[in-house]
Amino acid sequence: MAENEKVSHLMKGVTEDVYQSLLVKDISCTSDFIKECQRIEEMNQRRIAKHRFTRLPNVVPIESIEEHEDLKTLIRRIVREEVQRMLAPAQQNTQLESPSLEEVIREEVQQALCPVIPSGSVAVNRRNEPPRRPKTYAALVRQPRLPVEPLPVPRQTDVWRTDDNRPVCFHCGIEEAT
């Protein structure tokens, strides 16, 4: 294999930013290719080491969300992680009385759904009843609509105006009387 073919083959496997910087250079042999890649890598390491970004504690990194994972699975996984985080300190501090995990989750869900669900439709937590699942979109669409009061008929404003938009007297109906 010729040197130019080796270089073109190596170019296929590099990242986009390295590829763009290597295109500018005139690289004809593999040793030049390796030296330039090492120089770029060294520059990247220097740049990243000085300006390290600290992620906020409440931000989920994008890499943790897999492409094939749907929203339900992601929510379940996050809730499980949060429950495990809540249970770990609770198991260590068993002497402190706190509401059950089930009640905490119910309260959090009710607080989160408070603007969405009207206060009359939020069910009272009962020990004997199983927790109710929220209605689906299809179930909400199937429900009959509440009757809507008709809007008042707007007043006709053109009754007291002539065809050329001059006002007419309310009392006598003559246009010059105003």
PEQUINOR-V409562 format. One record per residue. N is the residue number from 1. PSI is psi in whole degrees, -180 to 180 (* if undefined). Layout:
BEGIN
N,PSI
N,PSI
END
This chain:
BEGIN
1,134
2,161
3,-42
4,-38
5,-39
6,-43
7,-44
8,-34
9,-40
10,-34
11,-25
12,-26
13,6
14,160
15,166
16,-44
17,-39
18,-41
19,-45
20,-39
21,-30
22,-27
23,-34
24,-34
25,153
26,94
27,122
28,-15
29,163
30,-31
31,-40
32,-39
33,-47
34,-43
35,-44
36,-40
37,-40
38,-39
39,-43
40,-43
41,-41
42,-42
43,-41
44,-41
45,-38
46,-43
47,-45
48,-37
49,-36
50,-38
51,61
52,127
53,127
54,124
55,140
56,150
57,-24
58,11
59,131
60,129
61,146
62,-34
63,-22
64,-15
65,112
66,153
67,-39
68,-6
69,128
70,174
71,-40
72,-46
73,-41
74,-45
75,-44
76,-44
77,-42
78,-41
79,-42
80,-43
81,-43
82,-39
83,-42
84,-39
85,-38
86,-35
87,-33
88,-52
89,-32
90,-35
91,-31
92,-37
93,68
94,-18
95,-24
96,134
97,129
98,159
99,156
100,159
101,-38
102,-44
103,-39
104,-44
105,-43
106,-46
107,-43
108,-42
109,-42
110,-40
111,-37
112,-35
113,0
114,-48
115,-23
116,-46
117,130
118,153
119,-29
120,-25
121,-6
122,121
123,149
124,136
125,124
126,146
127,-34
128,-27
129,142
130,153
131,138
132,140
133,146
134,151
135,148
136,169
137,-41
138,-40
139,-38
140,-36
141,-35
142,-20
143,145
144,147
145,148
146,143
147,138
148,132
149,135
150,144
151,148
152,146
153,128
154,146
155,139
156,118
157,-16
158,-3
159,-36
160,30
161,150
162,177
163,-31
164,22
165,30
166,144
167,150
168,143
169,134
170,-34
171,-54
172,-19
173,9
174,137
175,-30
176,-10
177,-12
178,*
END
